Amino acid sequence: MHRPVIDWFDAHARDLPWRRPEAGAWGVMVSEFMLQQTPVNRVLPVYEQWLARWPRPADLAAEPPGEAVRAWGRLGYPRRALRLHGAAAAIRERHGGDVPRDHAQLLALPGVGEYTAAAVASFAYGQRHPVLDTNVRRVFARAVSGAQYPPNATTAAERKLARALLPEEEPTAARWAAATMELGALVCTARTPDCARCPIAALCAWRQAGSPEHEGPPRRGQTYAGTDRQVRGKLLAVLREAVTPVPQTTLDQVWDEPVQRARALDGLVSDGLVEPLSGGLYRLPLT
């Protein structure tokens, strides 16, 4: 499968800024944090602004973590901004400001898990690691395992399969990782796969089995409207816009229901996204 998938990628890959050579390892890392649970079109403008302001890890580490939360904007899941700030600080302290090449050192950075470490090592440094995001897992489930969808959580069997499918040569393995991810994002999609455009349709075990229908992708969780997530987002939006600490009375106007509002604010404080001050004031964290 390697050659047809990589050839397809060479012809059809999107021109994304974190794929360009000038992005470097820091650009790749920033993109991987931002792209978790967030579509590319929402990430692009924030990514460009982020790299313009903080072109190196040390630039981000030199500013308070609250500035990372502020710049994160409306990407959602803002704890990712704090984790990225923590990773930048560790890179400055442990690695002289350069994103490490070694997979184990990447994995030791705060906020960096197995997927992110493998992605940075592969996409930034051309190394040979299995990179298993949702798109890759779906491609492998269909093409190799004959299942319409992968399991809800990554399994040991999936990791073993991903390692077995890796090309032996490092540069080819890194290209394969990027190519399978793009194939899942653009062609082998969750609900409407475009098999006519797939470079390995003739090899796909799921198609050879007659494309049997199985239980679909996990249903989305509760809707956003009316949830604590929405209230947290509204509270953070006020704090991001403020240049001075915000009084409780201002935050009280964000949401009418006081119990839910207080719960959301307490959650933001517990997560380190908001810092309470004396006198009923709140601000984004400085430390």
WOLINWO-V727052 format. One record per pair of residues at least 24 apart in sequence whose C-alpha atoms are under 6 Angstrom apart, sorted by the first residue. I is the first residue (numbers start at 1). GAP is how many residues later the second one is. D is the distance in Angstrom with one decimal. If there is no record, write none. Layout:
# WOLINWO-V727052
I & GAP & D
I & GAP & D
This chain:
# WOLINWO-V727052
4 & 195 & 5.8
6 & 173 & 5.7
9 & 170 & 5.2
25 & 99 & 4.8
29 & 91 & 6.0
57 & 31 & 4.7
58 & 34 & 5.5
58 & 39 & 5.6
61 & 27 & 5.4
61 & 28 & 4.7
64 & 222 & 4.7
64 & 223 & 5.8
65 & 220 & 6.0
65 & 221 & 6.0
66 & 218 & 4.6
66 & 219 & 4.5
66 & 220 & 5.7
70 & 170 & 4.9
83 & 28 & 4.8
122 & 52 & 5.0
126 & 45 & 5.3
126 & 48 & 5.2
127 & 43 & 5.2
127 & 47 & 5.9
128 & 42 & 4.8
128 & 45 & 5.3
128 & 46 & 5.8
130 & 32 & 5.6
130 & 33 & 5.7
131 & 46 & 6.0
135 & 46 & 5.5
135 & 49 & 4.4
135 & 50 & 5.8
136 & 44 & 5.6
136 & 45 & 4.9
136 & 48 & 5.9
139 & 45 & 5.8
142 & 64 & 5.0
143 & 61 & 4.0
143 & 62 & 5.0
144 & 61 & 5.6
146 & 59 & 4.5
146 & 60 & 3.9
147 & 59 & 5.9
228 & 36 & 5.8
232 & 32 & 5.3
245 & 36 & 5.7
245 & 37 & 5.3
245 & 38 & 4.8
246 & 35 & 5.3
246 & 36 & 5.1
247 & 33 & 5.8
247 & 34 & 4.4
248 & 32 & 5.4
248 & 33 & 5.9
